């Protein structure tokens, strides 16, 4: 099984490259090899590895027998493209590891694409009709391998060689966005669409950027335009538009878009299309179950997904949740047990961990109800299954805030908290306390509770997933009932991260505070969403104001206390798709091997996150880690 993020990487790369291919002038296809080399199907579909290899071989034959410079340039251009696509697809489509953990993704290296670079250099060296396209393709390659100054030079040259082509402006917009200059990125995308109003790459890129900025009406218009163009833009644009509709409150439109995306069949190789369509049907089922309150429709989609991708256990998790909603606890428990029995060989599979958590909730009755915001793990169905062999008392406090009243919801946060709590209980933590969707009153109570309990513990771990913002150098965790203007009252309504860290530092031997909260300022986004809703289909709003991205450094960590941010200061963390929060996946994969010191946990998780996100996200740690194992060596054996 592969995850939706892998498919998204492939589709994004292919859509951008398609802009280059569609712009290529038509040639008379007199030679058979040249016709196979310039495979027209690459304009509308992701070709299979075998098809790409066949096209590459045909390009080689055409290149060696080319009678004119025009033919030689075309053969070199398309062989470069086919070689590059093979490397990108191979890197993006790795299966899960044998133990169920997700493989790290590393973007292509210069060495891996050296043949593609050599071919495109040949194409650029020929003064022919594809020179501008070849420069743009080399710019994409350089962007992919991280050579941004070379990419910028190629983009500039492509603009000169082919000033009417929108693709270089899309590429420069991506560079502006990477550098944090949102207004410059939007200006380039506007210019690209001025050159060609139906440029699929520009419509998709601008729609996605406006979606992330919260300008939803404008995003919906652009994404609808990309959808109308058909493959290869249609599927990904439908997925993004579904997210826009959900945030605008049109649940039925969001559902309809997901179903439409799941019916796409000819834009991916058959096996990949089945796996991607299964993921989309699961998302549609989740929406039908959780938002539309229609378990019968949800069940139908989960069943179809299970037929398309039998190894995708998210479909089975969905069917179990349907039975839970119907009150059929025994049927739900049977499904969870089937998942656990079928995944014994993949202990790190997150779907297995979640099935274990939900089964415990169903079958282990609550033993006590704590006062205050935290529930005991016993009450939530999570009980420590292994005593700590080194005799140290380990306590975990897990906080997940997903369902915000007025701010953007974070679907993964509460689920990540559940998976984390279950994993820590299974790995040897003596006590696991859980808090979910805390309002301002309860959130501000948590430091006192943690401080009191930590004083009686050797090691404390605090995990927080939810919104977090920085203002005037102070990091605040945002309660679920924060209003649109609560950023002006953060001192009274939010919880300073430093208070949470100071409470955990009361532990006798050491503490690790993990904060997966480094996202764009949710208040600015929420106000943009509100403005977008009120504007409806009217005039476009003015350009977005810059976001306060991410958190500031936590430089005041107490001795033997580490504060671990999911990304660097001023940067944003990725929430992921489905059970695919990259930071949480990496963290669980790291701590599942016991005996690691806190410092080793931090370093290994950082490396894994960077790999999974192609370098777009790198965690940051503050404080001095004690020389003590987060989990004892024998705890999980």
N, C-alpha and C positions, 0 to 999 in steps of 0.2 A: 504493500500500500504506500502511496505517496500522498502528500498533503497539498491542499489547494494552493498554498503559496508557491510550490514548485510549478504548477500549471500557470499561475499568474505570471511568474518570471518569464516562462516561455512565451506566453501570449503577448506580454509587454514588449519583449525583445523583437518578436516577429512583427508586431504591428508597426514598430518604428522602422524596421528594415523594409517593410512593405511600402512605406512612403518613398523609399529610394527606388524600389523596383517599379512601382506604378508610374514613376516619373520618367522611367527610361523610354527613349523613343522606340518605336516599332521598327523592326528590320525584316527584310525578306528572309524567310527561313528556308534557304535552299539546301543547306547541308544538314543531313540527318543528325550528326553529332552535335552541331551547334543548336539544333532545335531541342534536343534532349537536355543539353547543357543549360539553356535558358528556359527551364521548366516553368511554364505559365502557371502551374498550380501553386507555386510558391507565393503568388499574389493574394490568394484567398485561403490558404490552408497551411498548417504546420506539417511539413512532409515528414515521413518516417525516416529513420536512419538509413534504411535500404534505398529509399528514393533519393536521399541526399547523396549517398555514396555513388549511386548510378549517375546522377547528374555531374558529380565531381569528375568521375572517370571520363564521361563524354566531353566535358570541358577540356580535359587534358588532351584528348585526341584532336579536338577542334583547334586547340591552341597550337599544336605541333604542325597542323596542316593548313593553318589560316592563310588565305591568299591575299588578304588586304589588312591594313592597320585597323580598320573598323572592326573586322571579324576578330582580329587578335585582341583588341581592347575588350570586346564583348566577352570572349572566352575567358580572359584573365579576370574580368570583373565578376562573372558568375561563378568561376571556380573559387575565387576568394570568398564570395558570399556563402557558397555551399560548405566550404571548409569551416568558416566561422560559425555557421548555424549548427554544424555537427558538434563542435566543441561546446557551444552554449547549451544545447539541448542535453548533451551527456552530463554536464555539470548540474543542470537543474532537475534532472529526473532520476536521481539516485533513489533506490528503494530504502525502506527502513532497515536498520541493522538487525541482526539475528535476535538481539535481546529486546527489540521493539523500540529502541531509542531512535531519534531522528538523526540522520547523518548531517554533519556540518556541510554547509555549502561554501565553497571557495570560488570566487569569480575566476574566469580564465586568466591565465598568466601570459606574459609576452611569449614565453617559450612555447606554450600550447598553441598559440595562433600565429606562430612565425611564418608558416607556409601561407596562411591567408594574407598576412601583411606583405609578404613578398609578391604575391599575385596582384594585390591592389596597388602596390608600387609600380608594377608593370603597366597596369591600366591607366594610372595617373600620368605616367611618362609618355603616353601617346596622346597627341593632340587630336582627339576625336569627340564624338557626341556624348560619350559617357564620362568625360573627365570630371565634371561637376558632381555627378552621382558617385564617382569613385572617391573623390575627396570627402564627401559626406559619409560614405561607408567607412573610410579609414578613421574619420572623426568618431563614429560610433564604436569602432574597435578600440581606439585609444581611451575613450570614456570608460569602456568596460574594464580595461586592464589598469585604470587609474592614472593614465598619463594625460592629465587634464590640460597642461600647457600645450602639448602637441595637438590635443583635440581642438582646443581653441584656435590654434593656427590653421588647422584643416577647415574648420567651420568658416573662418574668415575667407580663406581661399575659395571655398565652395560658393560663398555668397557672391564673390566676384565672377567666378566662372559661370554661374547659373543664377543670376539675380532674381529670376522669376520663380525659383523653386522654394516652396515653403519649408522644406525639410531642414535646411541649415538653421533656420530661425527657431524651429522646435528644439534642435540640438543645443543651441545657445541658451534657450530658455531653461533647459535641464541643468546647464552649468550655472546659470544665475540662481536657480532654486537650490542647488547644492551649496552654493555660497551664502544662501540666506537672503538674497535680494529678490523678494517676491514680486515687487512692482516691476522690476526689469524683466523678470520671467513672463509676467502677464503682458507686458508691452511687446515682447517678441512673439508671443503666441497670438496676440491681436494682429500683429503685422503679418504673420504667416497666413492667418485666415483672411486678411485683406487681399493677399496675393491669390489665394485659392479658398473660397468660402466652404468648399466641401472637402478640404484636406483632412482625411481621417485621423492622421497622427496628431494634427494640431487640435482638432475638436476633442479627441480623447484626452490629450494632455491638459488642455485648458479646463475641460469639464472635471477632470480628476483633481486638479489643483484647486479650483473653486469649491469643489465638494469638501476638500480637507480644510479649506479656509472658512467654511460655513455659509458661502454665498450660494444657497441651494437652488433658487429659481434659475439663476444663470447656469449653474452646473447642469441642471436637468435639461435645459435647452440644448446645451452642447452635446451632452451624452445622447439625447434623442437623435441629434443629427448624426452622430457616429453610428448609432444603431441602424439608422436608415440606409447607411452605406453597405451594410451586410458584412460578410467575412472579409478580412480577419478581425474587424473592429467590433462586430456585433456582440459577441459573447461577453467580452470583458466590459464593454459599455453597459450592457444589460445588468451585469453584476453591480457595477458602480451606481447605476441609476436606481437599482433596488435599495441600496444603502441611502441614497438621497431621499427617496420616497418614504422610507422608514423614519428618517429623521424629521421629515415634514409632516409626519402623522398620517400619511395615506397608506395604511397597512395593506389594503387590497391591491393597490398598484405595486407596492414592494413585492408582494407575493406573486403577482402576475409576471413581473420582470424575471424573478427567479425561475419560474416555470418555463418561460420563454427561453432563457439561457440554457436550461437543462435539456431543451429539445434540439439544440444545435448538434449537428451530427457530422458535417463534412469539413470542419475546420481543424480537426485533429485526427491523427491515426486512430483507427477503430478502438483499440484497447485503451488508449489515453482518453478518448471521448467518453467511453463508458465510465471510467474512473472519475473523470471530472463531472459528468452528469450525475453520478451517484452523490458526490459531495453537494452539488446544487440542490438535489432533491431532499437531502438531509436538512439543508438550510431552510428549504421551503416547508419541510415538515416541522422544524423547530418554530418557524413563524406561525404556522397554522395552529400548533399546539399551545404555544406560550402567549401569542398576541391575539390571534383570531378565535382562540378557545374552541377549536374544531378538531377533536381527537380522531374522528373518523377519517377526515382528509389527511391528517398527519400520518396516521397509520398506513394509508395507501402509499404515500410517498416514501416512508421508511421501508416498506416492503419492496417497492420497485428499486430503491437504492440497493437493498440487500441482494436482489437478483443481479443487478449490474455489477456490483463489486462485493462478492461474498466475504472478502477479508476485511472490509471496512466496518469495524465494530461500532462506529458511531450510529449506524443504522439500527443495530440491535439495542444500543443504549436508548435511542429514540422510542423503539417499540416498548421497552420496559417502562419508560416514562409515561407512555400512553396508558399502560395498564395501571400505573400508579394513579394517574388522574382519574381513571374510571373507578378507583377503589379496589382494584383486583391485585392486592399486595402479593398474594401467592404466585400469580402469573408473572408479576414483575420480578420477584425474587428468583423464579426459575430462569428467567432470561439472564439476569445478572450472574447466576451460578454457571450458566452455559458459557457466558463470555469468559469467566474466570477459568473454567475447565479447558476451554479452547486456547487460552493464551498463557498457559503455564510456562512455555518456553520463552516467552517475551515479557519478563518481569518489569521492564522499564516502560512498557507501553502505557501511555497516559490513559487511554480508554480503559485499560484493565484497572488502573488505580482508581479511576472514577467509578467503575462498576463495583469495586470493593467498598468504596465509601458509601455508595447508595444502598448496597446490600446491608451494610452494618446499620444504616439508619432505619431500614425496614425491619430487621430481625433482632436488633439489640434494643430493648426498651430503655427509656430514659431512667437513669438511676437517681438523679437529683437535678434540681433547677437552681442555678446560681443567681443571686441578685446581681443587678448591674448589667452592663452591655455584653459581657462575655458569657457564652454557654460553655459548660464543661464539654470536653470531647465525649465523655460518657453520654451526656444528654443528646449530642448530635450523632451518636452511633459510632464514635471513633474512640477506641480504647487502646492503650499501649499493649502490644502483643508480645513484646520482648523486654525483659528486665535488662537494665544496663549492667553489663558484666564488670565494669570498673567501679561500680558503686556510686558514681556521681549522679546527682539529681539534675535532670535536664527538663526544662519547661519551655514550651512554645506557645506564643500568642499569635494567632493568625487572624488578620482583619481583611475582609474583602468588601469593597463598596462598588456595586454595579449599577444599582437602580437609582439614579439621581432624578430628583423631582423636576428640575428645570435645566440642568446641565446635560451635556451629552452622556448617554449611558455608556458603560464599559462592559460589554458582554462577557469578556474573559475574566474580569476581576473576581467575582464571586466564585466562579467555577475554579479558577486557579487556587483560590483560598481553600476550597474543599479538597482539591487534589493534594495540595501542600500539607494540609492537616492530616489527611489519611496517610500520606507517605511518612511524615515525621513520627506518627504513632507506630507505624509498622517498623520503623528503623531504630527505635530504642528510646524515644523521648518519654520520660515518666508521665508527664502531664501535657495535654494539648488543650488550649482554650481557644474558642472560636467566636468571632463577632462579625456580623454581616449587616451591611446597609445602615450604618450608624448615623443618626442625626447629630446636630451640633452638641446637644446636651450630653448624649452618651459618648460621643467621640472625645470630648474634653475630660470625661471621667477616666479614660483608659490609662493615662500615666500613673495615677495614684494606685490603681489596682495592680498594674504591672510592677511598680516599685515595691509594693508590699509583698507580692509573691516572689519577686526576684531575690529579695534579701534572704530567702530561705532556699535558694537554688544555687547550684554550682555553675551551670551554663544556662543562658537564656537566649532564645531565638525569637525575634519579632519579625513577622512578615506582614507588610501592608501592600495591598493592591487597590488602587483607586486614583482619583484626581489629586494632584499636588501642584502648587504654584509657588513662585518666588516673588516677593515684593520687598524692596529696600534691603536686600541681602538676607532676608529671613525666609526659610522654607516652611510652607504651611500645608497640612493635609486637609482636604476639603470634605466637609460632611455631606451626607446624601441629600439633606434638605436645604442646601445653599441656594439662595436666589440669584437672579441675574446681576444684582448689584452687591453681592456679598463680598466681592473683592475689596470693596471700600471698608468692610467691617471685619476683615480677616483676623485682626487682633482679638476680637471678641468671639467670633464664630468658628474660626479655623483652629487647628491644633498645630502649634509649632513642632516641627520634626525634632528639634533639639530637646523638647520635653520628653518625647517618647524615648529618645536615645539615652537621656539621663536616667530615666526610670529603669531601662534594661541594664544600665551600668551598675545597678545595685547587686547584680549577681556576684557570687564569691570568686569565681574563676575566670569568667569572660562572657561576653555577649556579642551577638551578631544581629544587627537591625537591617532588614532587607526592605528596600523601598522601590516598588515598581509603580512609580507615580510621576515619571518625568515626561509629561506630555505638553502639547501646546496649551496656552492659557484657556481654560474652559469657559471663563466668563466672557472673554472677547468673542469666542466662537458662539456661545449661546446667544449673545446679543445680535451677532450677525445672522444667526438662524432665525431669531425672532423678527428681525428686519426683513429677511428674505421672505418669511411667511406673510408678513403684512403687505409686502410689495406685490405678492402674487405673480401674475404674469406681466406686470407693468414695467416701467423703465428700469434699466439696469442700475444697480447700486454703485456708488463710487468705489474706487479701488480699496482693497482691504488695508487696514492699519497693521503695522508689524506686530506679530505675536511676541509675548514674553515666553520664549521657548524654554522648557525644562526647568530644572532646579539649580540653585547655586551650590557651591561646595559645602559639605558639612565638616568644617575645619576644627570644630570644637569637641570632637569625640573624646570621651573620658578614657582613662587608661584601661587596657584590656577590653576595649569596646570598639567594634568596627561597624561603621555605617556604610552600607553597600547600596549605591544607587544603580538603577537598571541601565543608566546611560550617563554620558559625560555632562558636565555643567553646560547649560544653555542649549542642550540638544534634546530631542524628543525620542521617546521609546516607542516601539511598535507594538500594537495591541494584538496583531496576528489574526489569523482566520481560524475559526473553529477552535479545536483544542491545540492551538498553535501559537501561543504566546512565546516568542523565542526566548525571552529571559527566563521564564518559569521552566520551560523544557530543559534549557541548559542547566539551570540550578538543580533540578531533580536528577538529571543524568549524572551530575557531579557528586551530589551527596549520596546517591544510591550505592556508591562504593565506600564503605565505612573506613574509619581510621585516618581520614584526612584532617589536618589541622585547619583552623579557621582561615589562615592565610592561603593554604592550598585550595580550599573551597572557593575563595575569592578569585584566585589566579586562574584556576581551571574553568570556572564559570565564565569569566571574562573572555577567555580564549574561545570557548564554545559559542557564546553569543555573537562575537565578531564573525565567526565562521558562518553561522546560520543566517546572518543578515547581510552577508557580502560586504562587511565593514561599515554598514550604515548605522550600526549601534554597537557601542563599546561601553560596558559598565565602568563605574568609578567607585573606588573604596577610600574611606577616610578613617584614620585612627590606627592604633597599633594592635595587631592581632596577637593574642596570647598563644603560647606554644602548647595548645591543648586540642585534642581531637573533638571536632563537633559531634561526631558519632564514634564510639569505641570500635576497635577493629572487629570484634566478634559480634557486634550488635545485629548485623543483618546477615550473618552467615547461617 
